[in-house]
Structure formats: C-alpha cells, structure tokens
Amino acid sequence: MSPKKTVKRSFRHTKWFKALTAGLWQDHPTFCMVLGLCSILAITNRMGNAIAMGLGVTFCIVFSSFFVSLFRNVIPSRVRMLAYMVIIATFVICVDRFLKAYFPPISEELGPYVGLIITNCIIMGRAEAYAIKNGPLLSVLDGLGCGIGYTLMLILMALVRETIGFGTLLGYRVMSGSWVNWVVMTIAPGAFFLLGVYMWIFRTIAKKTEA
Amino acid sequence: MNATNPLILLVAAIFTHNIALVYILGMCPFIVISRNFKTAMGMGVAIIFVVTLTAIIIWPIYWLILVPAKAEIVSYLIFIIVIAATVQLLEMIIEKFFPPLQSSFGIFLPLITVNCIVLAVCLFMVLRKYDFIQTVFYSLGTSAGWALAIIIMAAIKEKMMLVSDVPNGLRGAGITMIIAGLLAFAFMGFAGMITLQ
C-alpha cells in the first residue's frame, strides 16, 4: 500500500474529519434532524436566493459555533438559550447589513427571512448539541459541515423549482421557448411536495426510517 | 401607516395569508409536534397566547423607543431578548399561579422561544408599518391560522396512522410534507379574496 493512501486513511479517521463530514451525510440537518425547514421551503424558488441564504446561514453557524464554544465555560446553563440567541443575532445582523449594502435586490426578495435566520433551529441545534461541549476548532468544522450540507440542500431544491417553475436558472433561460411554467412549483405546495419526494429518495438510500 | 381594516387583516392572516401554509414559517414544530391531536391543540393555544402578547409588547418598544433613537440596527437583538424574556416570565407565572395549566400548556413554552412565528410576526408588523390595533388583530389572526393548520395536520396524521400503509422511506417527515402540500393546495383556494401588499 502506498504511503499516500495510508496518510489519507488515517486522516479520514481523525475526529476533525468526522466533525466536518457528520453534517454532510449521517447527521444531515434536513433529512436526519428535520431542522431549519422554513427557509429550505420558503425561499428556494430562485437559485440566487438559495445561494445567498445558504452562505448566510453557513457564516452564522460557523461564527456562532466558534463563539459559543469559546465562552462555553462562562455561560451559565440556565440562561444559555438567551446567550446563544444574542450571539446568533449579532451575526445575523452582519449578514442582513451585508446583503442590504451589496446585494439590494436579493435582500429585498428575502425580506424578513434574513432576520429569521436567528430562529433557524440548525444554528441553535449545533450550539446546543455540539459547540457547548467541544473546543472552538472542532465546533467550527462541525458548523462548516452542517452549513455546507444545508447549502447543498437549498441548491438542490432551487435547481428543480427554478427550472420547472420559471424555466430559468440564475436568471438565464434554460428551458425551450415552448415550455409552460409550472406556477405551482414556485409557491408553497410545490415546495412541500418536492421536499417530500427528496426525503423519500434520500431516506430510502440511507435506509433510515421512522415509525 | 398602512390603512387596512383590522378585521380584514384578521381574516387575511388566518386564511389567505396563512403563515404555515402560504409563508411556510414555523415548520419545525409543525412537522414534529403534529403526531397527536391533543398535543397539537396545546401547542396551538400556547402559540396564540405568546404571539399576541409579544406583539403587543414589542410594538411600543419598536415605534416609541427604537425608531426615535434611530437604533433600528439592533432591532433583531431587542426582539429576541424581549421574546425570550416574555416566554420565561410567562412560564414562571404559570408555574406559580396556575399549576394545573403547567402540564397541558407549560411544557410547550420553552419551545416557543425558538419558534420562527413569534419573530416573524414582529418582523412583518414592522415591515408593513401596522398601527397598534392592526398589530393586535394581525398577531391574533396569524397565530390562530398557524394553530388551525397544525390542528388539521394532527387530525389527519392521527387518522392516517390507524389505516394507511405508507412506504418505509416516506414515513415520518416525508409523508407530513406531502400532506402539507395538499393542505397548501386547499388554502390556495382562498387566495385572491384579499390582497395585502
């Protein structure tokens, strides 16, 4: 066996790698934990919005996990929820201001959903389940993994919804001229059905079922 | 200021602009807590109470303190602190003065702090510049609409568990999504009756 392969394998068994990849498959925020569904369903009718939302959420998870983990010995456990919320809200304000300044159309379209990142359960969930018990670096990796997993999910939803619903992708026309838009995909029912079907597919592949 | 009649706003918030099935907010409890009719009922009532109360508290804080002080940038922070404090206070009051309510109602309160609906109502009310009376009706309507949606969902799921044979991969969250999609279709029937900007 070549030395390179050994190095790779040993890296794959470190806790660092595990922390990073847990959020991508076996602890995926949407399929396994069923968290953060509001933005997955509500803003994925356009690819641009989905990417902006994904990056915003990833930024918030990484930084809030880092700070929660840094202060984990100082935060009294009775008020820890409030402490998480204050930390998360600070970063959400950063994201909100950034979008308003550099991408006003996206900020306009996302509207209150940017502010609602605060109550996105994924961020709070990672803080409570992981960051409060582990060191800052591991928590950052874990947050990054979850954020990437979440962003991929948003992109998967938007890919189908924008293509079928508007006939475009990132604003460019991809469907032929005679394509009739499925308006229902751009509003609530389409989002519910699509996520239901995705869940069916992924859970069947992962052989993960609930009663 | 926005000039919509408060009563129209109430109806709109329950049916045409239902927060769960049109705006798709408050999904986590909607999917997870809707297994049992009784629990869904408790959660719905708790939400109606908390949302209306926090909206009534936050409206004066935003328009009478934050706007004159030009401190809108920290409004998210203030909102969530007020929400968390209100919920905590409510929990303590119930524990102290109404112990019988504790078992049916109190257990849902900590969950509500992280619920998007409470924050969403505050954000929408600020965004659309509602006055105080409109805010009261809007928050009442929105939370009642959410309660209606979760109660319908719980009733369907309870019946479904007795008789249906759902494919393995679709059980749990998957089938809930499909039912929610059908419900959203039904609520689309109300669309167009009232238009809010």
Chai-1 contact restraints between the chains, C-beta under 6 A:
chainA,res_idxA,chainB,res_idxB,connection_type,confidence,min_distance_angstrom,max_distance_angstrom,comment,restraint_id
A,V34,B,I31,contact,1.0,0.0,6.0,A-B,restraint_1
A,V34,B,A173,contact,1.0,0.0,6.0,A-B,restraint_2
A,L37,B,M27,contact,1.0,0.0,6.0,A-B,restraint_3
A,C38,B,L25,contact,1.0,0.0,6.0,A-B,restraint_4
A,C38,B,M27,contact,1.0,0.0,6.0,A-B,restraint_5
A,C38,B,C116,contact,1.0,0.0,6.0,A-B,restraint_6
A,L41,B,I24,contact,1.0,0.0,6.0,A-B,restraint_7
A,A42,B,I24,contact,1.0,0.0,6.0,A-B,restraint_8
A,L82,B,A84,contact,1.0,0.0,6.0,A-B,restraint_9
A,M85,B,I80,contact,1.0,0.0,6.0,A-B,restraint_10
A,A89,B,Y76,contact,1.0,0.0,6.0,A-B,restraint_11
A,A89,B,L77,contact,1.0,0.0,6.0,A-B,restraint_12
A,A89,B,I80,contact,1.0,0.0,6.0,A-B,restraint_13
A,I93,B,Y76,contact,1.0,0.0,6.0,A-B,restraint_14
A,P112,B,L123,contact,1.0,0.0,6.0,A-B,restraint_15
A,G115,B,Y76,contact,1.0,0.0,6.0,A-B,restraint_16
A,G115,B,L123,contact,1.0,0.0,6.0,A-B,restraint_17
A,L116,B,C116,contact,1.0,0.0,6.0,A-B,restraint_18
A,L116,B,A120,contact,1.0,0.0,6.0,A-B,restraint_19
A,I118,B,I80,contact,1.0,0.0,6.0,A-B,restraint_20
A,T119,B,V114,contact,1.0,0.0,6.0,A-B,restraint_21
A,T119,B,C116,contact,1.0,0.0,6.0,A-B,restraint_22
A,T119,B,L119,contact,1.0,0.0,6.0,A-B,restraint_23
A,C121,B,C28,contact,1.0,0.0,6.0,A-B,restraint_24
A,M124,B,V114,contact,1.0,0.0,6.0,A-B,restraint_25
A,A188,B,L21,contact,1.0,0.0,6.0,A-B,restraint_26
A,A188,B,V22,contact,1.0,0.0,6.0,A-B,restraint_27
A,A188,B,I24,contact,1.0,0.0,6.0,A-B,restraint_28
A,A188,B,A184,contact,1.0,0.0,6.0,A-B,restraint_29
A,P189,B,G181,contact,1.0,0.0,6.0,A-B,restraint_30
A,P189,B,A184,contact,1.0,0.0,6.0,A-B,restraint_31
A,P189,B,F185,contact,1.0,0.0,6.0,A-B,restraint_32
A,F192,B,M177,contact,1.0,0.0,6.0,A-B,restraint_33
A,F192,B,A180,contact,1.0,0.0,6.0,A-B,restraint_34
A,F192,B,G181,contact,1.0,0.0,6.0,A-B,restraint_35
A,F192,B,A184,contact,1.0,0.0,6.0,A-B,restraint_36
A,F193,B,G181,contact,1.0,0.0,6.0,A-B,restraint_37
A,L195,B,M177,contact,1.0,0.0,6.0,A-B,restraint_38
A,G196,B,G174,contact,1.0,0.0,6.0,A-B,restraint_39
A,G196,B,M177,contact,1.0,0.0,6.0,A-B,restraint_40
A,G196,B,I178,contact,1.0,0.0,6.0,A-B,restraint_41
A,M199,B,A173,contact,1.0,0.0,6.0,A-B,restraint_42
A,M199,B,G174,contact,1.0,0.0,6.0,A-B,restraint_43
A,W200,B,G169,contact,1.0,0.0,6.0,A-B,restraint_44
A,W200,B,L170,contact,1.0,0.0,6.0,A-B,restraint_45
A,W200,B,G174,contact,1.0,0.0,6.0,A-B,restraint_46
A,R203,B,G169,contact,1.0,0.0,6.0,A-B,restraint_47
A,T204,B,G169,contact,1.0,0.0,6.0,A-B,restraint_48
A,T209,B,N168,contact,1.0,0.0,6.0,A-B,restraint_49
A,T209,B,R171,contact,1.0,0.0,6.0,A-B,restraint_50
A,E210,B,R171,contact,1.0,0.0,6.0,A-B,restraint_51
A,E210,B,G172,contact,1.0,0.0,6.0,A-B,restraint_52
